[in-house]
Amino acid sequence: MYQTTKILPYPSQFLKNIVADVAQYPKFLPMVNFATIFPETENSFQADLTIGSGAFEKTYRSKVFVSDNAVKAQAIPDKTFKSLESLWHFHPHRENQCKVEFTLSFELRSTLLQLTVGKVLDKVAATTMTAFQERAKDVWKNSN
């Protein structure tokens, strides 16, 4: 499991919208190659994400839930993942600041995959917050 918390200089609604915009992930998230969105309701949808690099490429489907202060994505278990869940919480901090809590947890079906690919996923998790910070900075700059 990977967890981090940061205070960012943006309103919480702005950051939540960036995290919930899964269709844009291939533009800025490392190892996310494609995203396909399947709308369901105003507050939930399914998304197919193709992740990988080199010889390893994997498409998986997640159910994404968007609430007032959180975005949660749970992968549908398959041959590779027993579980994969990301959870973002957004808490207004000060004027136009937000405390962001990010957790990524996963369990692979194969012990060998857990030992090898799991290390790569740990590194990706560590760079995810940075990628979202950069995305927020770019979107904020271009919208103001």
C-alpha positions as CSV (number, residue, x, y, z in Angstrom):
1,M,0.0,0.0,0.0
2,Y,1.2,3.5,-0.8
3,Q,-0.1,6.6,1.0
4,T,0.8,10.3,0.7
5,T,-0.7,13.6,1.8
6,K,0.0,17.0,0.4
7,I,-1.3,20.5,0.6
8,L,-1.8,22.0,-2.8
9,P,-2.5,25.6,-3.8
10,Y,-5.8,24.9,-5.5
11,P,-9.5,24.7,-4.5
12,S,-10.6,21.1,-3.6
13,Q,-13.3,21.0,-6.3
14,F,-10.8,21.9,-9.0
15,L,-8.5,19.1,-7.9
16,K,-11.3,16.6,-7.5
17,N,-12.4,17.4,-11.1
18,I,-8.9,16.7,-12.4
19,V,-8.7,13.3,-10.6
20,A,-12.2,12.4,-11.8
21,D,-11.3,13.2,-15.4
22,V,-10.0,9.7,-16.1
23,A,-10.2,10.1,-19.9
24,Q,-7.3,12.6,-19.7
25,Y,-5.0,10.2,-17.8
26,P,-3.0,9.0,-20.8
27,K,-1.9,12.6,-21.4
28,F,0.0,13.0,-18.1
29,L,0.1,9.8,-16.0
30,P,3.1,7.5,-16.4
31,M,2.4,4.1,-17.9
32,V,-1.2,4.9,-18.7
33,N,-1.5,4.4,-22.5
34,F,-5.2,4.4,-23.1
35,A,-8.5,5.2,-21.3
36,T,-12.0,4.4,-22.3
37,I,-15.0,5.6,-20.2
38,F,-18.4,4.0,-19.9
39,P,-20.8,6.4,-18.2
40,E,-23.3,5.0,-15.7
41,T,-24.7,7.7,-13.4
42,E,-23.8,11.2,-12.5
43,N,-21.5,10.0,-9.7
44,S,-20.1,6.7,-11.1
45,F,-18.7,5.3,-14.2
46,Q,-16.5,2.4,-15.4
47,A,-13.2,3.0,-17.1
48,D,-10.9,0.7,-19.0
49,L,-7.3,1.7,-18.5
50,T,-4.4,0.2,-20.5
51,I,-1.2,0.5,-18.5
52,G,2.3,-0.8,-19.2
53,S,5.6,-0.3,-20.7
54,G,7.6,-2.4,-23.1
55,A,6.6,-6.1,-23.1
56,F,4.1,-5.6,-20.2
57,E,0.8,-4.1,-21.2
58,K,-2.4,-4.7,-19.3
59,T,-6.0,-3.4,-19.7
60,Y,-8.2,-3.6,-16.7
61,R,-11.7,-2.2,-15.8
62,S,-12.4,-0.1,-12.8
63,K,-15.6,1.2,-11.2
64,V,-15.1,4.9,-10.4
65,F,-17.1,6.6,-7.7
66,V,-17.1,10.4,-7.3
67,S,-18.5,12.0,-4.2
68,D,-18.4,15.5,-2.7
69,N,-14.8,15.1,-1.3
70,A,-13.4,11.9,-2.8
71,V,-12.8,9.9,-5.9
72,K,-12.5,6.1,-5.5
73,A,-11.6,3.6,-8.2
74,Q,-11.9,-0.1,-7.7
75,A,-10.6,-2.5,-10.3
76,I,-12.8,-5.4,-11.2
77,P,-10.8,-8.5,-10.2
78,D,-9.3,-10.4,-13.1
79,K,-6.5,-12.9,-13.9
80,T,-3.9,-10.4,-12.9
81,F,-5.3,-8.3,-10.0
82,K,-7.0,-9.7,-6.9
83,S,-7.5,-6.1,-6.0
84,L,-6.5,-2.6,-7.1
85,E,-7.9,0.5,-5.4
86,S,-7.1,4.1,-5.5
87,L,-8.7,6.6,-3.2
88,W,-8.4,10.4,-3.2
89,H,-9.8,12.6,-0.5
90,F,-9.9,16.4,-0.8
91,H,-10.2,18.6,2.2
92,P,-10.4,22.4,2.0
93,H,-7.4,23.7,3.9
94,R,-7.1,27.5,3.6
95,E,-8.3,29.9,1.1
96,N,-7.8,28.2,-2.3
97,Q,-5.8,25.4,-0.8
98,C,-6.6,21.7,-0.4
99,K,-5.2,18.9,1.7
100,V,-5.1,15.9,-0.7
101,E,-4.8,12.3,0.7
102,F,-3.9,9.6,-1.9
103,T,-3.9,5.9,-1.2
104,L,-3.1,3.1,-3.7
105,S,-3.4,-0.5,-2.7
106,F,-3.1,-3.6,-4.9
107,E,-2.7,-7.3,-4.7
108,L,-1.7,-9.4,-7.7
109,R,-2.9,-13.0,-8.1
110,S,0.6,-14.4,-8.8
111,T,3.3,-14.2,-6.1
112,L,5.9,-13.9,-8.9
113,L,4.0,-10.9,-10.4
114,Q,3.6,-9.4,-7.0
115,L,7.4,-9.6,-6.5
116,T,8.3,-8.2,-10.0
117,V,5.5,-6.1,-11.3
118,G,4.5,-5.1,-7.8
119,K,7.8,-3.2,-7.5
120,V,7.0,-1.3,-10.7
121,L,3.6,-0.4,-9.4
122,D,5.1,0.8,-6.2
123,K,7.2,3.2,-8.2
124,V,4.3,4.3,-10.3
125,A,2.3,5.0,-7.1
126,A,5.1,7.2,-5.8
127,T,5.1,9.3,-9.0
128,T,1.3,9.6,-9.3
129,M,0.8,12.5,-6.9
130,T,3.6,14.4,-8.7
131,A,1.9,13.8,-12.1
132,F,-1.4,15.1,-10.7
133,Q,0.3,18.1,-9.2
134,E,1.9,19.0,-12.6
135,R,-1.5,18.4,-14.3
136,A,-3.2,20.7,-11.9
137,K,-0.5,23.4,-12.4
138,D,-0.9,23.2,-16.2
139,V,-4.7,23.2,-16.2
140,W,-4.8,26.1,-13.6
141,K,-2.4,28.2,-15.6
142,N,-4.3,27.7,-18.8
143,S,-7.7,28.4,-17.3
144,N,-6.7,31.6,-15.4
